[in-house]
Amino acid sequence: MAAEVGRALADLLMPWRQKFPSVDVVERALVGAPGEQLTYCTTDADLVVVGRRIRKSPLGAHIGPITHAVIHHSPAPVAVVAHD
């Protein structure tokens, strides 16, 4: 199953690798809590980029639990990019 997931991930990333060939991409298919896994993977990163949805409501949290975990536990700088 891990090999199949790895191939699917490589296929998803292929158009982005072609569009931005100078950007180094390391693909990893991991099992576990996403916040913990992302934080673990940031130990050697120069920058971690995570996304967040744009919320229309002025109330409530504007980042999700994964972004929150990465912001608070990553040893590398974190950029949070809003998207629709």
mmCIF file of the N, C-alpha and C atoms, coordinates in Angstrom:
data_MODEL
# 
_entry.id   MODEL 
# 
loop_
_atom_site.group_PDB 
_atom_site.id 
_atom_site.type_symbol 
_atom_site.label_atom_id 
_atom_site.label_alt_id 
_atom_site.label_comp_id 
_atom_site.label_asym_id 
_atom_site.label_entity_id 
_atom_site.label_seq_id 
_atom_site.pdbx_PDB_ins_code 
_atom_site.Cartn_x 
_atom_site.Cartn_y 
_atom_site.Cartn_z 
_atom_site.occupancy 
_atom_site.B_iso_or_equiv 
_atom_site.pdbx_formal_charge 
_atom_site.auth_seq_id 
_atom_site.auth_comp_id 
_atom_site.auth_asym_id 
_atom_site.auth_atom_id 
_atom_site.pdbx_PDB_model_num 
ATOM 1   N N  . MET A 1 1  ? 0.817   -1.187 0.000   1.00 0.00 ? 1  MET A N  1 
ATOM 2   C CA . MET A 1 1  ? 0.000   0.000  0.000   1.00 0.00 ? 1  MET A CA 1 
ATOM 3   C C  . MET A 1 1  ? 0.869   1.262  0.000   1.00 0.00 ? 1  MET A C  1 
ATOM 4   N N  . ALA A 1 2  ? 1.987   1.225  0.704   1.00 0.00 ? 2  ALA A N  1 
ATOM 5   C CA . ALA A 1 2  ? 2.869   2.392  0.771   1.00 0.00 ? 2  ALA A CA 1 
ATOM 6   C C  . ALA A 1 2  ? 3.409   2.758  -0.616  1.00 0.00 ? 2  ALA A C  1 
ATOM 7   N N  . ALA A 1 3  ? 3.742   1.743  -1.417  1.00 0.00 ? 3  ALA A N  1 
ATOM 8   C CA . ALA A 1 3  ? 4.249   2.006  -2.761  1.00 0.00 ? 3  ALA A CA 1 
ATOM 9   C C  . ALA A 1 3  ? 3.184   2.665  -3.626  1.00 0.00 ? 3  ALA A C  1 
ATOM 10  N N  . GLU A 1 4  ? 1.942   2.204  -3.497  1.00 0.00 ? 4  GLU A N  1 
ATOM 11  C CA . GLU A 1 4  ? 0.837   2.785  -4.269  1.00 0.00 ? 4  GLU A CA 1 
ATOM 12  C C  . GLU A 1 4  ? 0.587   4.237  -3.873  1.00 0.00 ? 4  GLU A C  1 
ATOM 13  N N  . VAL A 1 5  ? 0.613   4.516  -2.586  1.00 0.00 ? 5  VAL A N  1 
ATOM 14  C CA . VAL A 1 5  ? 0.427   5.888  -2.105  1.00 0.00 ? 5  VAL A CA 1 
ATOM 15  C C  . VAL A 1 5  ? 1.581   6.765  -2.585  1.00 0.00 ? 5  VAL A C  1 
ATOM 16  N N  . GLY A 1 6  ? 2.794   6.243  -2.555  1.00 0.00 ? 6  GLY A N  1 
ATOM 17  C CA . GLY A 1 6  ? 3.960   6.988  -3.036  1.00 0.00 ? 6  GLY A CA 1 
ATOM 18  C C  . GLY A 1 6  ? 3.854   7.334  -4.506  1.00 0.00 ? 6  GLY A C  1 
ATOM 19  N N  . ARG A 1 7  ? 3.376   6.387  -5.318  1.00 0.00 ? 7  ARG A N  1 
ATOM 20  C CA . ARG A 1 7  ? 3.199   6.659  -6.755  1.00 0.00 ? 7  ARG A CA 1 
ATOM 21  C C  . ARG A 1 7  ? 2.120   7.708  -6.983  1.00 0.00 ? 7  ARG A C  1 
ATOM 22  N N  . ALA A 1 8  ? 1.021   7.612  -6.243  1.00 0.00 ? 8  ALA A N  1 
ATOM 23  C CA . ALA A 1 8  ? -0.063  8.594  -6.380  1.00 0.00 ? 8  ALA A CA 1 
ATOM 24  C C  . ALA A 1 8  ? 0.427   9.987  -6.005  1.00 0.00 ? 8  ALA A C  1 
ATOM 25  N N  . LEU A 1 9  ? 1.225   10.074 -4.950  1.00 0.00 ? 9  LEU A N  1 
ATOM 26  C CA . LEU A 1 9  ? 1.768   11.369 -4.536  1.00 0.00 ? 9  LEU A CA 1 
ATOM 27  C C  . LEU A 1 9  ? 2.713   11.921 -5.597  1.00 0.00 ? 9  LEU A C  1 
ATOM 28  N N  . ALA A 1 10 ? 3.565   11.080 -6.149  1.00 0.00 ? 10 ALA A N  1 
ATOM 29  C CA . ALA A 1 10 ? 4.480   11.517 -7.212  1.00 0.00 ? 10 ALA A CA 1 
ATOM 30  C C  . ALA A 1 10 ? 3.703   12.014 -8.429  1.00 0.00 ? 10 ALA A C  1 
ATOM 31  N N  . ASP A 1 11 ? 2.627   11.332 -8.773  1.00 0.00 ? 11 ASP A N  1 
ATOM 32  C CA . ASP A 1 11 ? 1.791   11.755 -9.903  1.00 0.00 ? 11 ASP A CA 1 
ATOM 33  C C  . ASP A 1 11 ? 1.143   13.108 -9.640  1.00 0.00 ? 11 ASP A C  1 
ATOM 34  N N  . LEU A 1 12 ? 0.693   13.338 -8.399  1.00 0.00 ? 12 LEU A N  1 
ATOM 35  C CA . LEU A 1 12 ? 0.079   14.621 -8.052  1.00 0.00 ? 12 LEU A CA 1 
ATOM 36  C C  . LEU A 1 12 ? 1.080   15.769 -8.106  1.00 0.00 ? 12 LEU A C  1 
ATOM 37  N N  . LEU A 1 13 ? 2.317   15.489 -7.747  1.00 0.00 ? 13 LEU A N  1 
ATOM 38  C CA . LEU A 1 13 ? 3.333   16.533 -7.709  1.00 0.00 ? 13 LEU A CA 1 
ATOM 39  C C  . LEU A 1 13 ? 3.993   16.800 -9.060  1.00 0.00 ? 13 LEU A C  1 
ATOM 40  N N  . MET A 1 14 ? 3.860   15.895 -10.007 1.00 0.00 ? 14 MET A N  1 
ATOM 41  C CA . MET A 1 14 ? 4.551   16.014 -11.288 1.00 0.00 ? 14 MET A CA 1 
ATOM 42  C C  . MET A 1 14 ? 4.282   17.335 -12.009 1.00 0.00 ? 14 MET A C  1 
ATOM 43  N N  . PRO A 1 15 ? 3.028   17.803 -12.137 1.00 0.00 ? 15 PRO A N  1 
ATOM 44  C CA . PRO A 1 15 ? 2.814   19.084 -12.831 1.00 0.00 ? 15 PRO A CA 1 
ATOM 45  C C  . PRO A 1 15 ? 3.512   20.256 -12.134 1.00 0.00 ? 15 PRO A C  1 
ATOM 46  N N  . TRP A 1 16 ? 3.575   20.217 -10.814 1.00 0.00 ? 16 TRP A N  1 
ATOM 47  C CA . TRP A 1 16 ? 4.223   21.299 -10.067 1.00 0.00 ? 16 TRP A CA 1 
ATOM 48  C C  . TRP A 1 16 ? 5.734   21.241 -10.229 1.00 0.00 ? 16 TRP A C  1 
ATOM 49  N N  . ARG A 1 17 ? 6.279   20.042 -10.286 1.00 0.00 ? 17 ARG A N  1 
ATOM 50  C CA . ARG A 1 17 ? 7.722   19.912 -10.522 1.00 0.00 ? 17 ARG A CA 1 
ATOM 51  C C  . ARG A 1 17 ? 8.093   20.440 -11.901 1.00 0.00 ? 17 ARG A C  1 
ATOM 52  N N  . GLN A 1 18 ? 7.235   20.188 -12.888 1.00 0.00 ? 18 GLN A N  1 
ATOM 53  C CA . GLN A 1 18 ? 7.498   20.668 -14.235 1.00 0.00 ? 18 GLN A CA 1 
ATOM 54  C C  . GLN A 1 18 ? 7.357   22.184 -14.317 1.00 0.00 ? 18 GLN A C  1 
ATOM 55  N N  . LYS A 1 19 ? 6.390   22.730 -13.601 1.00 0.00 ? 19 LYS A N  1 
ATOM 56  C CA . LYS A 1 19 ? 6.149   24.177 -13.630 1.00 0.00 ? 19 LYS A CA 1 
ATOM 57  C C  . LYS A 1 19 ? 7.242   24.943 -12.882 1.00 0.00 ? 19 LYS A C  1 
ATOM 58  N N  . PHE A 1 20 ? 7.770   24.366 -11.805 1.00 0.00 ? 20 PHE A N  1 
ATOM 59  C CA . PHE A 1 20 ? 8.787   25.018 -10.980 1.00 0.00 ? 20 PHE A CA 1 
ATOM 60  C C  . PHE A 1 20 ? 9.980   24.082 -10.794 1.00 0.00 ? 20 PHE A C  1 
ATOM 61  N N  . PRO A 1 21 ? 10.768  23.867 -11.853 1.00 0.00 ? 21 PRO A N  1 
ATOM 62  C CA . PRO A 1 21 ? 11.850  22.878 -11.775 1.00 0.00 ? 21 PRO A CA 1 
ATOM 63  C C  . PRO A 1 21 ? 12.972  23.255 -10.810 1.00 0.00 ? 21 PRO A C  1 
ATOM 64  N N  . SER A 1 22 ? 13.113  24.505 -10.454 1.00 0.00 ? 22 SER A N  1 
ATOM 65  C CA . SER A 1 22 ? 14.197  24.896 -9.556  1.00 0.00 ? 22 SER A CA 1 
ATOM 66  C C  . SER A 1 22 ? 13.854  24.697 -8.077  1.00 0.00 ? 22 SER A C  1 
ATOM 67  N N  . VAL A 1 23 ? 12.608  24.342 -7.777  1.00 0.00 ? 23 VAL A N  1 
ATOM 68  C CA . VAL A 1 23 ? 12.188  24.127 -6.394  1.00 0.00 ? 23 VAL A CA 1 
ATOM 69  C C  . VAL A 1 23 ? 12.420  22.665 -6.017  1.00 0.00 ? 23 VAL A C  1 
ATOM 70  N N  . ASP A 1 24 ? 13.167  22.461 -4.933  1.00 0.00 ? 24 ASP A N  1 
ATOM 71  C CA . ASP A 1 24 ? 13.403  21.102 -4.444  1.00 0.00 ? 24 ASP A CA 1 
ATOM 72  C C  . ASP A 1 24 ? 12.162  20.612 -3.710  1.00 0.00 ? 24 ASP A C  1 
ATOM 73  N N  . VAL A 1 25 ? 11.681  19.446 -4.089  1.00 0.00 ? 25 VAL A N  1 
ATOM 74  C CA . VAL A 1 25 ? 10.503  18.852 -3.460  1.00 0.00 ? 25 VAL A CA 1 
ATOM 75  C C  . VAL A 1 25 ? 10.886  17.485 -2.917  1.00 0.00 ? 25 VAL A C  1 
ATOM 76  N N  . VAL A 1 26 ? 10.559  17.256 -1.658  1.00 0.00 ? 26 VAL A N  1 
ATOM 77  C CA . VAL A 1 26 ? 10.778  15.952 -1.043  1.00 0.00 ? 26 VAL A CA 1 
ATOM 78  C C  . VAL A 1 26 ? 9.400   15.392 -0.726  1.00 0.00 ? 26 VAL A C  1 
ATOM 79  N N  . GLU A 1 27 ? 9.075   14.268 -1.318  1.00 0.00 ? 27 GLU A N  1 
ATOM 80  C CA . GLU A 1 27 ? 7.760   13.673 -1.087  1.00 0.00 ? 27 GLU A CA 1 
ATOM 81  C C  . GLU A 1 27 ? 7.871   12.549 -0.075  1.00 0.00 ? 27 GLU A C  1 
ATOM 82  N N  . ARG A 1 28 ? 6.953   12.589 0.877   1.00 0.00 ? 28 ARG A N  1 
ATOM 83  C CA . ARG A 1 28 ? 6.914   11.560 1.911   1.00 0.00 ? 28 ARG A CA 1 
ATOM 84  C C  . ARG A 1 28 ? 5.464   11.213 2.191   1.00 0.00 ? 28 ARG A C  1 
ATOM 85  N N  . ALA A 1 29 ? 5.154   9.946  2.175   1.00 0.00 ? 29 ALA A N  1 
ATOM 86  C CA . ALA A 1 29 ? 3.816   9.482  2.550   1.00 0.00 ? 29 ALA A CA 1 
ATOM 87  C C  . ALA A 1 29 ? 3.957   8.837  3.930   1.00 0.00 ? 29 ALA A C  1 
ATOM 88  N N  . LEU A 1 30 ? 3.449   9.510  4.947   1.00 0.00 ? 30 LEU A N  1 
ATOM 89  C CA . LEU A 1 30 ? 3.616   9.065  6.326   1.00 0.00 ? 30 LEU A CA 1 
ATOM 90  C C  . LEU A 1 30 ? 2.285   8.660  6.933   1.00 0.00 ? 30 LEU A C  1 
ATOM 91  N N  . VAL A 1 31 ? 2.354   7.853  7.973   1.00 0.00 ? 31 VAL A N  1 
ATOM 92  C CA . VAL A 1 31 ? 1.167   7.422  8.691   1.00 0.00 ? 31 VAL A CA 1 
ATOM 93  C C  . VAL A 1 31 ? 1.226   8.016  10.095  1.00 0.00 ? 31 VAL A C  1 
ATOM 94  N N  . GLY A 1 32 ? 0.120   8.605  10.530  1.00 0.00 ? 32 GLY A N  1 
ATOM 95  C CA . GLY A 1 32 ? 0.063   9.174  11.872  1.00 0.00 ? 32 GLY A CA 1 
ATOM 96  C C  . GLY A 1 32 ? -0.709  10.477 11.873  1.00 0.00 ? 32 GLY A C  1 
ATOM 97  N N  . ALA A 1 33 ? -0.719  11.133 13.012  1.00 0.00 ? 33 ALA A N  1 
ATOM 98  C CA . ALA A 1 33 ? -1.414  12.407 13.145  1.00 0.00 ? 33 ALA A CA 1 
ATOM 99  C C  . ALA A 1 33 ? -0.728  13.452 12.262  1.00 0.00 ? 33 ALA A C  1 
ATOM 100 N N  . PRO A 1 34 ? -1.469  14.145 11.401  1.00 0.00 ? 34 PRO A N  1 
ATOM 101 C CA . PRO A 1 34 ? -0.857  15.076 10.454  1.00 0.00 ? 34 PRO A CA 1 
ATOM 102 C C  . PRO A 1 34 ? -0.028  16.177 11.111  1.00 0.00 ? 34 PRO A C  1 
ATOM 103 N N  . GLY A 1 35 ? -0.519  16.770 12.186  1.00 0.00 ? 35 GLY A N  1 
ATOM 104 C CA . GLY A 1 35 ? 0.231   17.828 12.857  1.00 0.00 ? 35 GLY A CA 1 
ATOM 105 C C  . GLY A 1 35 ? 1.571   17.334 13.378  1.00 0.00 ? 35 GLY A C  1 
ATOM 106 N N  . GLU A 1 36 ? 1.569   16.154 13.982  1.00 0.00 ? 36 GLU A N  1 
ATOM 107 C CA . GLU A 1 36 ? 2.809   15.573 14.497  1.00 0.00 ? 36 GLU A CA 1 
ATOM 108 C C  . GLU A 1 36 ? 3.768   15.221 13.366  1.00 0.00 ? 36 GLU A C  1 
ATOM 109 N N  . GLN A 1 37 ? 3.248   14.638 12.299  1.00 0.00 ? 37 GLN A N  1 
ATOM 110 C CA . GLN A 1 37 ? 4.099   14.233 11.185  1.00 0.00 ? 37 GLN A CA 1 
ATOM 111 C C  . GLN A 1 37 ? 4.717   15.447 10.488  1.00 0.00 ? 37 GLN A C  1 
ATOM 112 N N  . LEU A 1 38 ? 3.913   16.489 10.271  1.00 0.00 ? 38 LEU A N  1 
ATOM 113 C CA . LEU A 1 38 ? 4.454   17.702 9.639   1.00 0.00 ? 38 LEU A CA 1 
ATOM 114 C C  . LEU A 1 38 ? 5.513   18.350 10.520  1.00 0.00 ? 38 LEU A C  1 
ATOM 115 N N  . THR A 1 39 ? 5.261   18.409 11.808  1.00 0.00 ? 39 THR A N  1 
ATOM 116 C CA . THR A 1 39 ? 6.238   18.985 12.728  1.00 0.00 ? 39 THR A CA 1 
ATOM 117 C C  . THR A 1 39 ? 7.525   18.177 12.710  1.00 0.00 ? 39 THR A C  1 
ATOM 118 N N  . TYR A 1 40 ? 7.419   16.869 12.696  1.00 0.00 ? 40 TYR A N  1 
ATOM 119 C CA . TYR A 1 40 ? 8.594   15.999 12.633  1.00 0.00 ? 40 TYR A CA 1 
ATOM 120 C C  . TYR A 1 40 ? 9.401   16.258 11.358  1.00 0.00 ? 40 TYR A C  1 
ATOM 121 N N  . CYS A 1 41 ? 8.716   16.484 10.252  1.00 0.00 ? 41 CYS A N  1 
ATOM 122 C CA . CYS A 1 41 ? 9.379   16.677 8.961   1.00 0.00 ? 41 CYS A CA 1 
ATOM 123 C C  . CYS A 1 41 ? 10.026  18.051 8.819   1.00 0.00 ? 41 CYS A C  1 
ATOM 124 N N  . THR A 1 42 ? 9.769   18.964 9.744   1.00 0.00 ? 42 THR A N  1 
ATOM 125 C CA . THR A 1 42 ? 10.291  20.326 9.607   1.00 0.00 ? 42 THR A CA 1 
ATOM 126 C C  . THR A 1 42 ? 11.641  20.524 10.277  1.00 0.00 ? 42 THR A C  1 
ATOM 127 N N  . THR A 1 43 ? 12.226  19.491 10.846  1.00 0.00 ? 43 THR A N  1 
ATOM 128 C CA . THR A 1 43 ? 13.460  19.671 11.604  1.00 0.00 ? 43 THR A CA 1 
ATOM 129 C C  . THR A 1 43 ? 14.600  20.224 10.759  1.00 0.00 ? 43 THR A C  1 
ATOM 130 N N  . ASP A 1 44 ? 14.667  19.879 9.485   1.00 0.00 ? 44 ASP A N  1 
ATOM 131 C CA . ASP A 1 44 ? 15.741  20.363 8.610   1.00 0.00 ? 44 ASP A CA 1 
ATOM 132 C C  . ASP A 1 44 ? 15.256  21.404 7.608   1.00 0.00 ? 44 ASP A C  1 
ATOM 133 N N  . ALA A 1 45 ? 14.031  21.867 7.755   1.00 0.00 ? 45 ALA A N  1 
ATOM 134 C CA . ALA A 1 45 ? 13.457  22.799 6.776   1.00 0.00 ? 45 ALA A CA 1 
ATOM 135 C C  . ALA A 1 45 ? 13.962  24.224 7.000   1.00 0.00 ? 45 ALA A C  1 
ATOM 136 N N  . ASP A 1 46 ? 14.086  24.965 5.910   1.00 0.00 ? 46 ASP A N  1 
ATOM 137 C CA . ASP A 1 46 ? 14.397  26.390 5.993   1.00 0.00 ? 46 ASP A CA 1 
ATOM 138 C C  . ASP A 1 46 ? 13.121  27.200 6.181   1.00 0.00 ? 46 ASP A C  1 
ATOM 139 N N  . LEU A 1 47 ? 12.021  26.685 5.654   1.00 0.00 ? 47 LEU A N  1 
ATOM 140 C CA . LEU A 1 47 ? 10.720  27.343 5.757   1.00 0.00 ? 47 LEU A CA 1 
ATOM 141 C C  . LEU A 1 47 ? 9.643   26.292 5.578   1.00 0.00 ? 47 LEU A C  1 
ATOM 142 N N  . VAL A 1 48 ? 8.603   26.390 6.379   1.00 0.00 ? 48 VAL A N  1 
ATOM 143 C CA . VAL A 1 48 ? 7.448   25.492 6.268   1.00 0.00 ? 48 VAL A CA 1 
ATOM 144 C C  . VAL A 1 48 ? 6.270   26.339 5.808   1.00 0.00 ? 48 VAL A C  1 
ATOM 145 N N  . VAL A 1 49 ? 5.609   25.917 4.753   1.00 0.00 ? 49 VAL A N  1 
ATOM 146 C CA . VAL A 1 49 ? 4.446   26.635 4.240   1.00 0.00 ? 49 VAL A CA 1 
ATOM 147 C C  . VAL A 1 49 ? 3.222   25.761 4.433   1.00 0.00 ? 49 VAL A C  1 
ATOM 148 N N  . VAL A 1 50 ? 2.234   26.289 5.152   1.00 0.00 ? 50 VAL A N  1 
ATOM 149 C CA . VAL A 1 50 ? 0.974   25.588 5.353   1.00 0.00 ? 50 VAL A CA 1 
ATOM 150 C C  . VAL A 1 50 ? -0.153  26.491 4.888   1.00 0.00 ? 50 VAL A C  1 
ATOM 151 N N  . GLY A 1 51 ? -1.239  25.889 4.470   1.00 0.00 ? 51 GLY A N  1 
ATOM 152 C CA . GLY A 1 51 ? -2.375  26.659 3.985   1.00 0.00 ? 51 GLY A CA 1 
ATOM 153 C C  . GLY A 1 51 ? -3.479  26.754 5.015   1.00 0.00 ? 51 GLY A C  1 
ATOM 154 N N  . ARG A 1 52 ? -4.350  27.705 4.789   1.00 0.00 ? 52 ARG A N  1 
ATOM 155 C CA . ARG A 1 52 ? -5.568  27.811 5.583   1.00 0.00 ? 52 ARG A CA 1 
ATOM 156 C C  . ARG A 1 52 ? -6.651  28.355 4.688   1.00 0.00 ? 52 ARG A C  1 
ATOM 157 N N  . ARG A 1 53 ? -7.883  27.935 4.956   1.00 0.00 ? 53 ARG A N  1 
ATOM 158 C CA . ARG A 1 53 ? -9.015  28.423 4.184   1.00 0.00 ? 53 ARG A CA 1 
ATOM 159 C C  . ARG A 1 53 ? -9.371  29.825 4.634   1.00 0.00 ? 53 ARG A C  1 
ATOM 160 N N  . ILE A 1 54 ? -9.891  30.613 3.719   1.00 0.00 ? 54 ILE A N  1 
ATOM 161 C CA . ILE A 1 54 ? -10.386 31.939 4.062   1.00 0.00 ? 54 ILE A CA 1 
ATOM 162 C C  . ILE A 1 54 ? -11.782 31.766 4.642   1.00 0.00 ? 54 ILE A C  1 
ATOM 163 N N  . ARG A 1 55 ? -11.971 32.228 5.860   1.00 0.00 ? 55 ARG A N  1 
ATOM 164 C CA . ARG A 1 55 ? -13.271 32.121 6.520   1.00 0.00 ? 55 ARG A CA 1 
ATOM 165 C C  . ARG A 1 55 ? -13.990 33.445 6.437   1.00 0.00 ? 55 ARG A C  1 
ATOM 166 N N  . LYS A 1 56 ? -15.266 33.396 6.160   1.00 0.00 ? 56 LYS A N  1 
ATOM 167 C CA . LYS A 1 56 ? -16.077 34.610 6.056   1.00 0.00 ? 56 LYS A CA 1 
ATOM 168 C C  . LYS A 1 56 ? -16.533 35.099 7.426   1.00 0.00 ? 56 LYS A C  1 
ATOM 169 N N  . SER A 1 57 ? -16.666 34.203 8.384   1.00 0.00 ? 57 SER A N  1 
ATOM 170 C CA . SER A 1 57 ? -17.164 34.548 9.713   1.00 0.00 ? 57 SER A CA 1 
ATOM 171 C C  . SER A 1 57 ? -16.073 35.243 10.531  1.00 0.00 ? 57 SER A C  1 
ATOM 172 N N  . PRO A 1 58 ? -16.418 36.338 11.210  1.00 0.00 ? 58 PRO A N  1 
ATOM 173 C CA . PRO A 1 58 ? -15.424 36.991 12.061  1.00 0.00 ? 58 PRO A CA 1 
ATOM 174 C C  . PRO A 1 58 ? -15.201 36.250 13.382  1.00 0.00 ? 58 PRO A C  1 
ATOM 175 N N  . LEU A 1 59 ? -16.053 35.292 13.691  1.00 0.00 ? 59 LEU A N  1 
ATOM 176 C CA . LEU A 1 59 ? -15.956 34.556 14.945  1.00 0.00 ? 59 LEU A CA 1 
ATOM 177 C C  . LEU A 1 59 ? -15.268 33.218 14.742  1.00 0.00 ? 59 LEU A C  1 
ATOM 178 N N  . GLY A 1 60 ? -14.660 32.725 15.788  1.00 0.00 ? 60 GLY A N  1 
ATOM 179 C CA . GLY A 1 60 ? -14.051 31.404 15.747  1.00 0.00 ? 60 GLY A CA 1 
ATOM 180 C C  . GLY A 1 60 ? -12.608 31.436 15.282  1.00 0.00 ? 60 GLY A C  1 
ATOM 181 N N  . ALA A 1 61 ? -11.991 30.273 15.353  1.00 0.00 ? 61 ALA A N  1 
ATOM 182 C CA . ALA A 1 61 ? -10.595 30.148 14.944  1.00 0.00 ? 61 ALA A CA 1 
ATOM 183 C C  . ALA A 1 61 ? -10.467 30.295 13.435  1.00 0.00 ? 61 ALA A C  1 
ATOM 184 N N  . HIS A 1 62 ? -9.397  30.907 13.011  1.00 0.00 ? 62 HIS A N  1 
ATOM 185 C CA . HIS A 1 62 ? -9.177  31.088 11.579  1.00 0.00 ? 62 HIS A CA 1 
ATOM 186 C C  . HIS A 1 62 ? -8.093  30.171 11.038  1.00 0.00 ? 62 HIS A C  1 
ATOM 187 N N  . ILE A 1 63 ? -7.535  29.345 11.887  1.00 0.00 ? 63 ILE A N  1 
ATOM 188 C CA . ILE A 1 63 ? -6.623  28.298 11.434  1.00 0.00 ? 63 ILE A CA 1 
ATOM 189 C C  . ILE A 1 63 ? -7.131  26.985 12.004  1.00 0.00 ? 63 ILE A C  1 
ATOM 190 N N  . GLY A 1 64 ? -6.781  25.922 11.338  1.00 0.00 ? 64 GLY A N  1 
ATOM 191 C CA . GLY A 1 64 ? -7.201  24.611 11.790  1.00 0.00 ? 64 GLY A CA 1 
ATOM 192 C C  . GLY A 1 64 ? -6.184  23.988 12.737  1.00 0.00 ? 64 GLY A C  1 
ATOM 193 N N  . PRO A 1 65 ? -6.495  22.804 13.231  1.00 0.00 ? 65 PRO A N  1 
ATOM 194 C CA . PRO A 1 65 ? -5.620  22.155 14.218  1.00 0.00 ? 65 PRO A CA 1 
ATOM 195 C C  . PRO A 1 65 ? -4.248  21.763 13.670  1.00 0.00 ? 65 PRO A C  1 
ATOM 196 N N  . ILE A 1 66 ? -4.161  21.434 12.399  1.00 0.00 ? 66 ILE A N  1 
ATOM 197 C CA . ILE A 1 66 ? -2.866  21.051 11.836  1.00 0.00 ? 66 ILE A CA 1 
ATOM 198 C C  . ILE A 1 66 ? -1.964  22.268 11.720  1.00 0.00 ? 66 ILE A C  1 
ATOM 199 N N  . THR A 1 67 ? -2.501  23.358 11.169  1.00 0.00 ? 67 THR A N  1 
ATOM 200 C CA . THR A 1 67 ? -1.728  24.595 11.063  1.00 0.00 ? 67 THR A CA 1 
ATOM 201 C C  . THR A 1 67 ? -1.319  25.074 12.450  1.00 0.00 ? 67 THR A C  1 
ATOM 202 N N  . HIS A 1 68 ? -2.230  24.995 13.395  1.00 0.00 ? 68 HIS A N  1 
ATOM 203 C CA . HIS A 1 68 ? -1.937  25.399 14.772  1.00 0.00 ? 68 HIS A CA 1 
ATOM 204 C C  . HIS A 1 68 ? -0.773  24.590 15.344  1.00 0.00 ? 68 HIS A C  1 
ATOM 205 N N  . ALA A 1 69 ? -0.796  23.284 15.154  1.00 0.00 ? 69 ALA A N  1 
ATOM 206 C CA . ALA A 1 69 ? 0.269   22.420 15.673  1.00 0.00 ? 69 ALA A CA 1 
ATOM 207 C C  . ALA A 1 69 ? 1.611   22.768 15.042  1.00 0.00 ? 69 ALA A C  1 
ATOM 208 N N  . VAL A 1 70 ? 1.618   22.992 13.729  1.00 0.00 ? 70 VAL A N  1 
ATOM 209 C CA . VAL A 1 70 ? 2.876   23.296 13.042  1.00 0.00 ? 70 VAL A CA 1 
ATOM 210 C C  . VAL A 1 70 ? 3.425   24.645 13.509  1.00 0.00 ? 70 VAL A C  1 
ATOM 211 N N  . ILE A 1 71 ? 2.563   25.647 13.629  1.00 0.00 ? 71 ILE A N  1 
ATOM 212 C CA . ILE A 1 71 ? 3.018   26.968 14.088  1.00 0.00 ? 71 ILE A CA 1 
ATOM 213 C C  . ILE A 1 71 ? 3.681   26.866 15.463  1.00 0.00 ? 71 ILE A C  1 
ATOM 214 N N  . HIS A 1 72 ? 3.084   26.114 16.356  1.00 0.00 ? 72 HIS A N  1 
ATOM 215 C CA . HIS A 1 72 ? 3.565   26.071 17.735  1.00 0.00 ? 72 HIS A CA 1 
ATOM 216 C C  . HIS A 1 72 ? 4.693   25.084 17.993  1.00 0.00 ? 72 HIS A C  1 
ATOM 217 N N  . HIS A 1 73 ? 4.890   24.120 17.109  1.00 0.00 ? 73 HIS A N  1 
ATOM 218 C CA . HIS A 1 73 ? 5.879   23.081 17.398  1.00 0.00 ? 73 HIS A CA 1 
ATOM 219 C C  . HIS A 1 73 ? 6.996   22.958 16.372  1.00 0.00 ? 73 HIS A C  1 
ATOM 220 N N  . SER A 1 74 ? 6.913   23.654 15.261  1.00 0.00 ? 74 SER A N  1 
ATOM 221 C CA . SER A 1 74 ? 7.954   23.557 14.245  1.00 0.00 ? 74 SER A CA 1 
ATOM 222 C C  . SER A 1 74 ? 9.189   24.339 14.669  1.00 0.00 ? 74 SER A C  1 
ATOM 223 N N  . PRO A 1 75 ? 10.363  23.746 14.523  1.00 0.00 ? 75 PRO A N  1 
ATOM 224 C CA . PRO A 1 75 ? 11.587  24.498 14.811  1.00 0.00 ? 75 PRO A CA 1 
ATOM 225 C C  . PRO A 1 75 ? 11.943  25.484 13.696  1.00 0.00 ? 75 PRO A C  1 
ATOM 226 N N  . ALA A 1 76 ? 11.327  25.321 12.534  1.00 0.00 ? 76 ALA A N  1 
ATOM 227 C CA . ALA A 1 76 ? 11.595  26.202 11.391  1.00 0.00 ? 76 ALA A CA 1 
ATOM 228 C C  . ALA A 1 76 ? 10.534  27.308 11.323  1.00 0.00 ? 76 ALA A C  1 
ATOM 229 N N  . PRO A 1 77 ? 10.844  28.396 10.639  1.00 0.00 ? 77 PRO A N  1 
ATOM 230 C CA . PRO A 1 77 ? 9.834   29.436 10.439  1.00 0.00 ? 77 PRO A CA 1 
ATOM 231 C C  . PRO A 1 77 ? 8.650   28.876 9.652   1.00 0.00 ? 77 PRO A C  1 
ATOM 232 N N  . VAL A 1 78 ? 7.456   29.374 9.942   1.00 0.00 ? 78 VAL A N  1 
ATOM 233 C CA . VAL A 1 78 ? 6.228   28.883 9.305   1.00 0.00 ? 78 VAL A CA 1 
ATOM 234 C C  . VAL A 1 78 ? 5.523   30.041 8.610   1.00 0.00 ? 78 VAL A C  1 
ATOM 235 N N  . ALA A 1 79 ? 5.167   29.842 7.352   1.00 0.00 ? 79 ALA A N  1 
ATOM 236 C CA . ALA A 1 79 ? 4.341   30.798 6.605   1.00 0.00 ? 79 ALA A CA 1 
ATOM 237 C C  . ALA A 1 79 ? 2.968   30.179 6.426   1.00 0.00 ? 79 ALA A C  1 
ATOM 238 N N  . VAL A 1 80 ? 1.935   30.929 6.824   1.00 0.00 ? 80 VAL A N  1 
ATOM 239 C CA . VAL A 1 80 ? 0.563   30.463 6.659   1.00 0.00 ? 80 VAL A CA 1 
ATOM 240 C C  . VAL A 1 80 ? -0.039  31.233 5.492   1.00 0.00 ? 80 VAL A C  1 
ATOM 241 N N  . VAL A 1 81 ? -0.457  30.509 4.465   1.00 0.00 ? 81 VAL A N  1 
ATOM 242 C CA . VAL A 1 81 ? -0.977  31.117 3.249   1.00 0.00 ? 81 VAL A CA 1 
ATOM 243 C C  . VAL A 1 81 ? -2.463  30.825 3.143   1.00 0.00 ? 81 VAL A C  1 
ATOM 244 N N  . ALA A 1 82 ? -3.264  31.877 3.060   1.00 0.00 ? 82 ALA A N  1 
ATOM 245 C CA . ALA A 1 82 ? -4.706  31.724 2.943   1.00 0.00 ? 82 ALA A CA 1 
ATOM 246 C C  . ALA A 1 82 ? -5.085  31.378 1.497   1.00 0.00 ? 82 ALA A C  1 
ATOM 247 N N  . HIS A 1 83 ? -6.092  30.527 1.344   1.00 0.00 ? 83 HIS A N  1 
ATOM 248 C CA . HIS A 1 83 ? -6.592  30.162 0.016   1.00 0.00 ? 83 HIS A CA 1 
ATOM 249 C C  . HIS A 1 83 ? -8.062  29.861 0.107   1.00 0.00 ? 83 HIS A C  1 
ATOM 250 N N  . ASP A 1 84 ? -8.742  29.916 -1.033  1.00 0.00 ? 84 ASP A N  1 
ATOM 251 C CA . ASP A 1 84 ? -10.172 29.597 -1.078  1.00 0.00 ? 84 ASP A CA 1 
ATOM 252 C C  . ASP A 1 84 ? -10.392 28.119 -1.141  1.00 0.00 ? 84 ASP A C  1 
# 
